[in-house]
Amino acid sequence: MLQILWDRREFFLTCLAEHIRISLTAVVCAGALGILIGILISGRQRAASVVLGIINVIYTIPSISLLGFLIPFTGIGNKTAVIALTVYGLLPIVRNTYTGLVNVDAGILEVAQGLGADGRQTLLRVRLPLALPVMISGFRNMVVMIIAMGGIASFIGAGGLGAAIYRGITTYNMTLTAAGSLLIALLALFSDWLLAKVERMANRRYGIG
């Protein structure tokens, strides 16, 4: 495996760069959309139940089926892969944003209101900072999941390390498949390690854990 990684390093580096680009795009889209949805439903219990239920149902759809469903509308390639990964990435960030916001101590909110803070100021200066550790935990799960699932993008003509896996499968080269899988795993583990450090910093900042 090490030999094939070295001999075909340009191929693997190109695939790695594209995998990072696809995953990063999906992470940004899912993170921004997920946090926005979590904020919007945090004060609406009925809407929260409906939205979380819908996202849970979507999450149960096999990834390859979702990709196949999207192809007639968005075609093949990176765009469809990003859309599918964004959809799958919504659940952990929406759920953790919602959970973090609704579990902020009511006494702290009363103090903020007593000091004259309006709803926007309370959200930006009190609720979001206190919910941040929980939100980062959801973000961490989302990032690892998107990177890992990015390997299927090659099956619809997208790039990334999945191309090495797909090429290895079609040519019966298990070493090539294993090398692509190893790089995806290492990228996911590195991202998880990096975000774990950010999570610990946030926990120390707000006296949690």
ROSE-4610 file (N, C-alpha, C; in Angstrom, 1 decimal, always signed):
// ROSE-4610
residu = [M/M/M/L/L/L/Q/Q/Q/I/I/I/L/L/L/W/W/W/D/D/D/R/R/R/R/R/R/E/E/E/F/F/F/F/F/F/L/L/L/T/T/T/C/C/C/L/L/L/A/A/A/E/E/E/H/H/H/I/I/I/R/R/R/I/I/I/S/S/S/L/L/L/T/T/T/A/A/A/V/V/V/V/V/V/C/C/C/A/A/A/G/G/G/A/A/A/L/L/L/G/G/G/I/I/I/L/L/L/I/I/I/G/G/G/I/I/I/L/L/L/I/I/I/S/S/S/G/G/G/R/R/R/Q/Q/Q/R/R/R/A/A/A/A/A/A/S/S/S/V/V/V/V/V/V/L/L/L/G/G/G/I/I/I/I/I/I/N/N/N/V/V/V/I/I/I/Y/Y/Y/T/T/T/I/I/I/P/P/P/S/S/S/I/I/I/S/S/S/L/L/L/L/L/L/G/G/G/F/F/F/L/L/L/I/I/I/P/P/P/F/F/F/T/T/T/G/G/G/I/I/I/G/G/G/N/N/N/K/K/K/T/T/T/A/A/A/V/V/V/I/I/I/A/A/A/L/L/L/T/T/T/V/V/V/Y/Y/Y/G/G/G/L/L/L/L/L/L/P/P/P/I/I/I/V/V/V/R/R/R/N/N/N/T/T/T/Y/Y/Y/T/T/T/G/G/G/L/L/L/V/V/V/N/N/N/V/V/V/D/D/D/A/A/A/G/G/G/I/I/I/L/L/L/E/E/E/V/V/V/A/A/A/Q/Q/Q/G/G/G/L/L/L/G/G/G/A/A/A/D/D/D/G/G/G/R/R/R/Q/Q/Q/T/T/T/L/L/L/L/L/L/R/R/R/V/V/V/R/R/R/L/L/L/P/P/P/L/L/L/A/A/A/L/L/L/P/P/P/V/V/V/M/M/M/I/I/I/S/S/S/G/G/G/F/F/F/R/R/R/N/N/N/M/M/M/V/V/V/V/V/V/M/M/M/I/I/I/I/I/I/A/A/A/M/M/M/G/G/G/G/G/G/I/I/I/A/A/A/S/S/S/F/F/F/I/I/I/G/G/G/A/A/A/G/G/G/G/G/G/L/L/L/G/G/G/A/A/A/A/A/A/I/I/I/Y/Y/Y/R/R/R/G/G/G/I/I/I/T/T/T/T/T/T/Y/Y/Y/N/N/N/M/M/M/T/T/T/L/L/L/T/T/T/A/A/A/A/A/A/G/G/G/S/S/S/L/L/L/L/L/L/I/I/I/A/A/A/L/L/L/L/L/L/A/A/A/L/L/L/F/F/F/S/S/S/D/D/D/W/W/W/L/L/L/L/L/L/A/A/A/K/K/K/V/V/V/E/E/E/R/R/R/M/M/M/A/A/A/N/N/N/R/R/R/R/R/R/Y/Y/Y/G/G/G/I/I/I/G/G/G]
num = [1/1/1/2/2/2/3/3/3/4/4/4/5/5/5/6/6/6/7/7/7/8/8/8/9/9/9/10/10/10/11/11/11/12/12/12/13/13/13/14/14/14/15/15/15/16/16/16/17/17/17/18/18/18/19/19/19/20/20/20/21/21/21/22/22/22/23/23/23/24/24/24/25/25/25/26/26/26/27/27/27/28/28/28/29/29/29/30/30/30/31/31/31/32/32/32/33/33/33/34/34/34/35/35/35/36/36/36/37/37/37/38/38/38/39/39/39/40/40/40/41/41/41/42/42/42/43/43/43/44/44/44/45/45/45/46/46/46/47/47/47/48/48/48/49/49/49/50/50/50/51/51/51/52/52/52/53/53/53/54/54/54/55/55/55/56/56/56/57/57/57/58/58/58/59/59/59/60/60/60/61/61/61/62/62/62/63/63/63/64/64/64/65/65/65/66/66/66/67/67/67/68/68/68/69/69/69/70/70/70/71/71/71/72/72/72/73/73/73/74/74/74/75/75/75/76/76/76/77/77/77/78/78/78/79/79/79/80/80/80/81/81/81/82/82/82/83/83/83/84/84/84/85/85/85/86/86/86/87/87/87/88/88/88/89/89/89/90/90/90/91/91/91/92/92/92/93/93/93/94/94/94/95/95/95/96/96/96/97/97/97/98/98/98/99/99/99/100/100/100/101/101/101/102/102/102/103/103/103/104/104/104/105/105/105/106/106/106/107/107/107/108/108/108/109/109/109/110/110/110/111/111/111/112/112/112/113/113/113/114/114/114/115/115/115/116/116/116/117/117/117/118/118/118/119/119/119/120/120/120/121/121/121/122/122/122/123/123/123/124/124/124/125/125/125/126/126/126/127/127/127/128/128/128/129/129/129/130/130/130/131/131/131/132/132/132/133/133/133/134/134/134/135/135/135/136/136/136/137/137/137/138/138/138/139/139/139/140/140/140/141/141/141/142/142/142/143/143/143/144/144/144/145/145/145/146/146/146/147/147/147/148/148/148/149/149/149/150/150/150/151/151/151/152/152/152/153/153/153/154/154/154/155/155/155/156/156/156/157/157/157/158/158/158/159/159/159/160/160/160/161/161/161/162/162/162/163/163/163/164/164/164/165/165/165/166/166/166/167/167/167/168/168/168/169/169/169/170/170/170/171/171/171/172/172/172/173/173/173/174/174/174/175/175/175/176/176/176/177/177/177/178/178/178/179/179/179/180/180/180/181/181/181/182/182/182/183/183/183/184/184/184/185/185/185/186/186/186/187/187/187/188/188/188/189/189/189/190/190/190/191/191/191/192/192/192/193/193/193/194/194/194/195/195/195/196/196/196/197/197/197/198/198/198/199/199/199/200/200/200/201/201/201/202/202/202/203/203/203/204/204/204/205/205/205/206/206/206/207/207/207/208/208/208/209/209/209]
x = [+0.8/+0.0/+0.9/+1.9/+2.8/+3.5/+3.8/+4.5/+3.5/+2.3/+1.4/+1.1/+1.0/+0.8/+2.0/+3.2/+4.4/+4.5/+4.2/+4.4/+3.3/+2.1/+1.0/+0.7/+1.7/+1.5/+0.8/+1.1/+0.5/-1.0/-1.4/-2.8/-3.5/-2.9/-3.5/-3.6/-2.6/-2.6/-3.7/-3.9/-5.0/-6.3/-6.5/-7.7/-8.0/-6.9/-7.0/-7.5/-6.8/-7.2/-8.6/-9.1/-10.5/-11.4/-11.0/-11.9/-12.1/-11.0/-11.0/-11.9/-11.8/-12.6/-14.1/-14.5/-15.9/-16.4/-15.6/-16.1/-16.2/-15.2/-15.2/-16.4/-16.7/-17.9/-19.2/-19.3/-20.5/-20.6/-19.4/-19.4/-19.8/-19.3/-19.7/-21.2/-21.7/-23.2/-24.0/-23.7/-24.5/-24.4/-23.2/-23.0/-23.8/-23.7/-24.5/-26.0/-26.5/-27.9/-28.4/-27.6/-28.0/-28.1/-27.1/-27.2/-28.4/-28.6/-29.8/-31.1/-31.2/-32.4/-32.6/-31.4/-31.5/-31.9/-31.4/-31.8/-33.3/-33.8/-35.2/-36.1/-35.8/-36.7/-36.5/-35.5/-35.2/-36.3/-37.1/-38.2/-39.5/-39.6/-40.9/-40.9/-41.5/-41.4/-42.1/-43.3/-44.0/-43.2/-42.7/-41.9/-40.6/-40.1/-38.8/-39.1/-40.3/-40.6/-40.8/-41.4/-41.6/-40.3/-39.5/-38.3/-37.3/-37.1/-36.2/-36.7/-38.1/-38.6/-38.3/-38.5/-38.2/-36.7/-35.8/-34.4/-34.0/-34.7/-34.4/-34.8/-35.9/-36.4/-35.4/-35.0/-34.0/-32.8/-32.4/-31.1/-31.1/-32.4/-32.5/-32.4/-32.5/-32.4/-31.0/-30.7/-29.4/-28.7/-27.5/-26.8/-26.8/-26.6/-26.5/-27.9/-29.0/-30.3/-30.6/-30.1/-30.3/-29.5/-28.3/-27.5/-28.3/-28.8/-29.6/-30.8/-31.4/-32.6/-32.2/-31.1/-30.7/-30.2/-29.6/-29.0/-29.9/-31.2/-32.1/-32.2/-32.0/-32.2/-30.9/-29.9/-28.6/-27.5/-27.8/-26.7/-25.7/-24.6/-23.6/-22.4/-21.6/-20.4/-20.4/-19.5/-19.3/-20.5/-21.3/-22.4/-23.4/-23.8/-24.7/-24.1/-22.8/-22.2/-22.2/-22.0/-22.0/-23.4/-24.5/-25.8/-26.2/-25.9/-26.2/-25.4/-24.2/-23.4/-23.9/-24.4/-25.0/-26.2/-27.1/-28.3/-28.0/-27.1/-26.7/-26.1/-25.4/-24.7/-25.6/-26.9/-27.8/-28.1/-28.4/-29.0/-28.1/-26.8/-26.1/-26.0/-25.8/-25.7/-27.0/-28.1/-29.4/-29.8/-29.6/-30.0/-29.2/-27.9/-27.1/-27.2/-27.5/-27.7/-29.0/-30.1/-31.4/-31.2/-30.6/-30.4/-29.6/-28.5/-27.7/-28.5/-29.3/-30.0/-31.2/-31.9/-33.1/-32.7/-31.4/-31.0/-30.2/-30.1/-29.5/-30.3/-29.6/-30.2/-31.2/-32.4/-33.5/-33.1/-32.4/-32.0/-31.1/-30.1/-29.2/-29.9/-30.9/-31.7/-32.5/-33.0/-33.7/-32.8/-31.6/-30.6/-30.3/-30.1/-29.9/-31.0/-32.2/-33.4/-33.5/-33.2/-33.3/-32.3/-31.2/-30.2/-30.5/-31.6/-32.1/-31.8/-31.3/-30.9/-32.2/-32.2/-33.4/-33.2/-34.1/-34.0/-32.7/-32.4/-31.2/-29.9/-29.8/-28.7/-28.5/-29.7/-29.6/-29.2/-29.6/-29.2/-27.7/-27.2/-25.8/-24.8/-25.2/-24.3/-24.4/-25.6/-25.8/-26.0/-27.1/-27.5/-26.5/-26.1/-25.1/-23.8/-23.2/-21.9/-22.1/-23.2/-23.3/-23.7/-24.3/-24.6/-23.4/-22.4/-21.3/-20.6/-20.3/-19.7/-20.6/-21.9/-22.8/-22.8/-22.8/-22.8/-21.6/-20.4/-19.1/-19.1/-19.7/-19.8/-20.6/-21.7/-22.5/-21.7/-21.0/-20.2/-19.1/-18.5/-17.5/-18.0/-19.2/-19.7/-20.1/-20.6/-20.9/-19.7/-18.6/-17.4/-16.9/-16.8/-16.3/-17.2/-18.5/-19.5/-19.4/-19.3/-19.2/-17.9/-16.8/-15.5/-15.6/-16.2/-16.3/-17.2/-18.3/-19.3/-18.9/-17.9/-17.4/-16.8/-16.5/-16.0/-16.9/-18.2/-19.2/-19.4/-18.8/-19.0/-18.5/-17.5/-17.0/-18.0/-18.9/-19.9/-20.9/-20.9/-21.7/-20.9/-19.6/-18.7/-18.0/-18.1/-17.5/-16.0/-15.2/-13.9/-13.7/-12.4/-12.1/-11.5/-11.2/-10.5/-11.4/-12.7/-13.5/-13.1/-12.5/-12.0/-11.0/-10.2/-9.2/-9.9/-10.9/-11.6/-12.4/-13.1/-13.8/-12.9/-11.8/-10.9/-10.3/-10.0/-9.5/-10.6/-11.8/-12.9/-13.1/-13.1/-13.3/-12.2/-11.0/-9.8/-9.3/-10.1/-9.8/-8.4/-8.1/-6.9/-7.2/-7.2/-7.6/-6.7/-5.4/-4.4/-4.8/-5.2/-5.6/-6.8/-7.8/-9.0/-8.7/-7.8/-7.4/-6.7/-5.8/-5.1/-6.0/-7.0/-8.0/-8.8/-9.2/-9.9/-9.1/-7.8/-6.9/-6.8/-6.6/-6.5/-7.8/-8.9/-10.2/-10.3/-9.9/-9.9/-9.0/-7.8/-6.8/-7.3/-7.9/-8.4/-9.5/-10.4/-11.5/-11.0/-10.0/-9.4/-8.7/-7.9/-7.2/-8.2/-9.3/-10.3/-11.0/-11.3/-11.9/-10.9/-9.7/-8.7/-8.6/-8.6/-8.5/-9.7/-10.9/-12.1/-12.3/-11.7/-11.7/-11.0/-9.9/-9.1/-9.9/-10.6/-11.5/-12.6/-13.2/-14.2/-13.8/-12.6/-12.0/-11.7/-11.3/-11.0/-12.4/-13.4/-14.7/-15.3/-15.1/-15.5/-14.8/-13.5/-12.7/-13.2/-13.4/-13.8/-15.1/-16.1/-17.4/-17.6/-16.5/-16.5/-17.3/-17.2/-18.0/-17.0/-17.3/-16.4/-15.1]
y = [-1.2/+0.0/+1.3/+1.3/+2.4/+2.6/+1.5/+1.6/+2.2/+1.8/+2.4/+3.9/+4.2/+5.6/+6.5/+5.9/+6.7/+6.7/+5.6/+5.5/+6.4/+6.5/+7.2/+8.5/+9.1/+10.1/+11.4/+11.6/+12.8/+12.5/+11.3/+11.0/+11.1/+10.6/+10.6/+12.0/+12.8/+14.2/+15.0/+14.8/+15.4/+15.0/+13.7/+13.2/+13.8/+13.9/+14.4/+15.8/+16.6/+18.1/+18.2/+17.4/+17.6/+17.1/+16.0/+15.5/+16.6/+17.2/+18.3/+19.4/+19.8/+20.9/+20.5/+19.3/+18.9/+18.9/+18.3/+18.2/+19.5/+20.4/+21.7/+22.5/+22.4/+23.1/+22.6/+21.3/+20.7/+21.1/+21.1/+21.5/+22.9/+23.8/+25.3/+25.4/+24.8/+24.9/+24.3/+23.1/+22.4/+23.1/+23.6/+24.4/+25.6/+26.4/+27.7/+27.5/+26.5/+26.2/+25.6/+24.7/+23.9/+24.9/+25.8/+26.7/+27.6/+28.1/+29.0/+28.3/+27.0/+26.3/+26.0/+25.7/+25.4/+26.6/+27.8/+29.1/+29.3/+29.2/+29.5/+28.6/+27.3/+26.4/+26.4/+27.0/+26.9/+27.5/+28.5/+29.1/+28.6/+27.5/+27.0/+25.5/+25.0/+23.6/+22.8/+23.2/+22.5/+22.4/+23.5/+23.6/+22.7/+22.7/+21.9/+20.4/+20.0/+18.6/+18.2/+19.0/+18.8/+18.8/+19.8/+19.9/+18.8/+18.5/+17.4/+16.1/+15.9/+14.7/+14.5/+15.6/+15.5/+15.2/+15.9/+15.7/+14.2/+13.7/+12.3/+11.4/+11.6/+10.8/+10.8/+12.0/+12.1/+11.4/+11.4/+10.8/+9.3/+8.7/+7.3/+6.8/+7.7/+7.4/+7.0/+5.8/+5.4/+6.5/+6.7/+7.8/+7.6/+6.4/+6.1/+6.4/+6.1/+6.4/+7.9/+8.6/+10.1/+10.7/+10.1/+10.6/+10.3/+9.1/+8.7/+9.5/+9.9/+10.8/+12.2/+12.7/+14.0/+14.2/+13.1/+13.1/+13.7/+13.3/+13.9/+15.5/+16.0/+17.4/+18.2/+17.6/+18.4/+17.8/+16.6/+16.0/+15.2/+14.9/+14.1/+15.1/+14.7/+15.6/+16.1/+17.1/+17.6/+18.3/+19.0/+19.7/+18.8/+17.7/+16.7/+16.1/+15.8/+15.3/+16.3/+17.6/+18.6/+18.7/+18.7/+18.8/+17.6/+16.4/+15.2/+15.3/+15.6/+15.7/+16.8/+17.9/+18.9/+18.5/+17.8/+17.3/+16.3/+15.4/+14.4/+15.1/+16.2/+16.9/+17.7/+17.9/+18.8/+18.3/+17.0/+16.4/+16.8/+16.4/+16.7/+18.2/+19.1/+20.5/+21.1/+20.7/+21.3/+20.8/+19.5/+19.0/+19.6/+19.7/+20.2/+21.7/+22.4/+23.9/+24.1/+23.3/+23.4/+23.0/+21.9/+21.4/+22.4/+22.9/+23.9/+25.1/+25.6/+26.9/+26.7/+25.6/+25.5/+25.1/+24.6/+24.2/+25.3/+26.5/+27.6/+27.9/+28.0/+28.3/+29.5/+29.2/+30.3/+31.4/+31.2/+32.2/+33.2/+32.7/+33.6/+34.4/+33.9/+34.6/+35.8/+35.5/+36.5/+37.6/+37.3/+38.3/+39.2/+38.6/+39.4/+40.3/+39.8/+40.6/+41.7/+41.4/+42.4/+43.5/+43.2/+44.2/+45.0/+44.7/+45.5/+44.9/+43.7/+43.1/+42.7/+43.0/+42.6/+41.1/+40.6/+39.3/+39.0/+39.9/+39.8/+39.8/+40.7/+40.8/+39.5/+39.0/+37.8/+36.6/+36.6/+35.4/+35.5/+36.7/+36.8/+36.8/+37.4/+37.6/+36.6/+35.9/+35.0/+33.5/+33.4/+32.0/+31.3/+32.0/+31.3/+31.0/+31.9/+31.6/+30.4/+30.4/+29.3/+28.0/+28.0/+26.8/+26.4/+27.2/+26.9/+25.6/+25.1/+23.8/+22.7/+22.7/+21.7/+21.8/+23.0/+23.2/+22.7/+22.9/+22.4/+20.9/+20.3/+18.8/+18.3/+18.9/+18.6/+18.8/+19.9/+20.3/+19.3/+18.8/+17.8/+16.5/+16.1/+14.8/+15.0/+16.2/+16.5/+16.4/+17.0/+17.1/+15.7/+14.9/+13.5/+12.7/+12.9/+12.1/+12.5/+13.8/+14.3/+13.8/+13.9/+13.4/+11.9/+11.2/+9.7/+9.4/+10.1/+9.8/+10.4/+11.3/+11.8/+10.8/+9.6/+8.6/+8.0/+8.2/+7.7/+8.7/+9.9/+10.9/+10.4/+9.6/+9.1/+8.3/+7.7/+6.8/+7.6/+8.9/+9.8/+10.8/+10.4/+11.2/+12.4/+12.4/+13.5/+13.0/+14.0/+13.7/+13.3/+13.3/+13.0/+11.6/+11.2/+10.0/+8.8/+9.0/+7.9/+7.4/+8.3/+7.9/+6.7/+6.8/+5.7/+4.4/+4.6/+3.4/+2.8/+3.6/+3.2/+2.5/+3.1/+2.6/+1.3/+1.2/-0.1/-1.2/-0.9/-1.9/-2.4/-1.4/-1.8/-2.5/-2.3/-3.0/-4.2/-4.5/-5.6/-5.3/-4.1/-3.7/-3.3/-4.3/-4.1/-3.2/-3.2/-2.3/-0.8/-0.5/+0.8/+1.2/+0.3/+0.6/+0.8/+0.0/+0.2/+1.5/+1.9/+3.1/+4.3/+4.3/+5.4/+5.5/+4.3/+4.2/+4.7/+4.3/+4.7/+6.3/+6.9/+8.4/+9.1/+8.5/+9.1/+9.0/+7.8/+7.6/+8.5/+8.7/+9.6/+11.0/+11.4/+12.8/+13.0/+12.0/+12.2/+12.2/+11.4/+11.3/+12.6/+13.2/+14.4/+15.6/+15.6/+16.6/+16.5/+15.3/+15.0/+15.5/+15.2/+15.6/+17.1/+17.8/+19.2/+19.9/+19.4/+19.9/+19.6/+18.4/+18.1/+19.1/+19.6/+20.6/+21.9/+22.3/+23.5/+23.3/+22.1/+21.8/+21.9/+21.4/+21.5/+23.0/+23.8/+25.2/+25.9/+25.6/+26.2/+25.8/+24.5/+24.0/+24.7/+24.9/+25.6/+27.1/+27.7/+29.1/+29.3/+28.4/+28.6/+27.7/+27.1/+26.4/+25.1/+24.4/+23.2/+22.0/+21.0/+19.8/+19.9]
z = [+0.0/+0.0/+0.0/+0.8/+0.9/-0.5/-1.1/-2.4/-3.5/-3.5/-4.5/-4.2/-2.9/-2.5/-3.0/-2.9/-3.4/-4.9/-5.5/-7.0/-7.7/-7.1/-7.7/-6.9/-6.3/-5.3/-6.0/-7.2/-7.9/-8.0/-8.4/-8.5/-7.2/-6.1/-4.8/-4.3/-4.5/-4.0/-4.7/-6.0/-6.8/-6.2/-6.0/-5.4/-4.0/-3.2/-1.9/-1.9/-2.7/-2.8/-3.2/-4.2/-4.6/-3.5/-2.8/-1.7/-0.7/-0.3/+0.7/+0.2/-1.1/-1.7/-1.6/-2.0/-2.0/-0.6/+0.3/+1.7/+2.4/+2.1/+2.7/+2.2/+1.0/+0.4/+1.1/+1.2/+1.9/+3.3/+4.0/+5.4/+5.6/+4.8/+4.9/+4.7/+3.6/+3.3/+4.4/+4.8/+5.9/+7.2/+7.5/+8.8/+8.8/+7.7/+7.7/+7.7/+6.9/+6.8/+8.1/+8.7/+9.9/+11.1/+11.2/+12.4/+12.2/+11.0/+10.8/+11.1/+10.7/+11.0/+12.5/+13.1/+14.6/+15.3/+14.9/+15.6/+15.4/+14.2/+13.8/+14.6/+14.8/+15.5/+17.0/+17.5/+18.9/+19.8/+19.2/+20.0/+19.6/+18.8/+18.2/+18.4/+19.5/+19.8/+18.7/+18.2/+17.2/+15.9/+15.5/+14.3/+14.4/+15.6/+15.9/+15.7/+16.2/+16.0/+14.6/+13.8/+12.4/+11.6/+11.8/+11.1/+11.4/+12.7/+13.1/+12.6/+12.6/+12.1/+10.6/+9.8/+8.4/+8.1/+8.9/+8.7/+9.0/+10.1/+10.5/+9.4/+8.8/+7.7/+6.5/+6.1/+5.0/+5.4/+6.6/+7.1/+6.9/+6.9/+6.8/+5.3/+4.4/+2.9/+2.6/+2.0/+1.6/+0.8/+1.0/+0.3/-1.2/-1.7/-3.1/-3.7/-3.0/-3.5/-3.6/-2.6/-2.7/-3.9/-4.1/-5.3/-6.6/-6.7/-7.8/-8.1/-7.0/-7.1/-7.6/-7.2/-7.5/-9.0/-9.5/-10.8/-11.9/-12.0/-13.0/-12.9/-11.7/-11.5/-11.5/-11.0/-11.0/-11.8/-12.4/-13.3/-12.4/-13.1/-12.4/-12.1/-11.2/-10.9/-9.5/-9.3/-7.9/-7.3/-8.2/-7.6/-6.9/-7.6/-7.0/-5.7/-5.7/-4.5/-3.3/-3.6/-2.6/-2.0/-2.9/-2.4/-1.5/-1.9/-1.1/+0.2/+0.2/+1.4/+2.4/+1.8/+2.6/+3.3/+2.5/+3.1/+4.3/+4.1/+5.1/+6.3/+6.1/+7.2/+8.0/+7.6/+8.4/+9.8/+9.9/+11.1/+12.4/+12.4/+13.7/+14.0/+13.0/+13.4/+13.7/+13.1/+13.4/+14.8/+15.1/+16.4/+17.5/+17.3/+18.4/+18.6/+17.5/+17.7/+18.4/+18.1/+18.7/+20.2/+20.5/+21.8/+22.7/+22.1/+22.9/+23.2/+22.3/+22.5/+23.5/+23.4/+24.3/+25.7/+25.9/+27.2/+28.0/+27.4/+28.2/+29.4/+30.5/+31.8/+31.7/+32.1/+32.1/+33.0/+34.1/+35.0/+34.3/+33.5/+32.8/+31.8/+31.1/+30.2/+30.9/+32.1/+32.8/+33.2/+33.6/+34.0/+32.8/+31.6/+30.4/+30.1/+30.2/+29.9/+30.9/+32.2/+33.2/+33.0/+32.3/+32.0/+30.8/+30.2/+29.0/+27.7/+27.6/+26.3/+25.6/+24.3/+23.5/+23.0/+22.2/+21.7/+20.9/+20.0/+19.2/+20.0/+21.0/+21.8/+22.7/+23.2/+24.0/+23.2/+22.0/+21.1/+20.8/+20.4/+20.0/+21.1/+22.3/+23.4/+24.5/+24.6/+25.7/+25.2/+24.4/+24.0/+23.1/+22.1/+21.1/+21.8/+22.6/+23.2/+24.2/+24.9/+25.9/+25.2/+24.0/+23.3/+22.4/+22.3/+21.4/+21.6/+22.8/+23.0/+22.4/+22.6/+22.1/+20.5/+20.0/+18.6/+17.9/+18.6/+18.0/+18.0/+19.0/+19.0/+17.8/+17.5/+16.3/+15.1/+15.0/+13.9/+13.6/+14.7/+14.6/+14.0/+14.5/+13.9/+12.5/+12.1/+10.7/+9.8/+10.2/+9.4/+9.1/+10.2/+10.0/+9.1/+9.3/+8.4/+7.0/+6.7/+5.3/+4.6/+5.4/+4.8/+4.4/+5.4/+5.2/+4.0/+3.9/+2.9/+1.5/+1.5/+0.3/-0.6/-0.1/-0.9/-2.0/-1.8/-2.7/-3.9/-3.8/-4.9/-6.2/-6.3/-7.6/-8.3/-7.7/-8.4/-9.2/-9.1/-9.9/-10.7/-10.9/-11.7/-11.0/-9.7/-9.0/-8.7/-8.2/-7.9/-6.4/-6.0/-4.6/-4.5/-3.3/-3.0/-3.4/-3.5/-4.0/-5.3/-6.1/-7.5/-7.4/-6.4/-6.2/-5.8/-4.9/-4.5/-5.7/-6.4/-7.6/-8.6/-8.9/-9.9/-9.4/-8.1/-7.6/-7.7/-7.4/-7.5/-8.9/-9.9/-11.3/-11.9/-11.4/-11.9/-11.0/-10.0/-9.1/-8.4/-8.2/-7.5/-6.1/-5.2/-3.8/-3.1/-3.5/-2.8/-3.1/-4.3/-4.7/-3.9/-3.8/-3.0/-1.6/-1.0/+0.4/+0.6/-0.3/-0.2/-0.2/-1.1/-1.1/+0.2/+0.7/+1.9/+3.1/+3.1/+4.2/+4.3/+3.1/+3.1/+3.5/+3.2/+3.7/+5.2/+5.7/+7.2/+7.9/+7.3/+8.0/+7.9/+6.8/+6.7/+7.7/+7.9/+8.8/+10.3/+10.6/+11.9/+12.2/+11.3/+11.5/+11.7/+11.0/+11.1/+12.5/+12.9/+14.2/+15.3/+15.2/+16.2/+16.3/+15.2/+15.2/+15.8/+15.4/+16.0/+17.5/+17.9/+19.3/+20.1/+19.6/+20.3/+20.4/+19.3/+19.4/+20.4/+20.4/+21.4/+22.8/+23.1/+24.5/+24.8/+23.9/+24.1/+24.4/+23.7/+23.9/+25.3/+25.7/+27.0/+28.1/+28.0/+29.0/+29.1/+27.9/+27.8/+28.6/+28.5/+29.2/+30.4/+30.9/+32.1/+32.1/+30.9/+30.8/+30.7/+31.4/+31.3/+32.1]
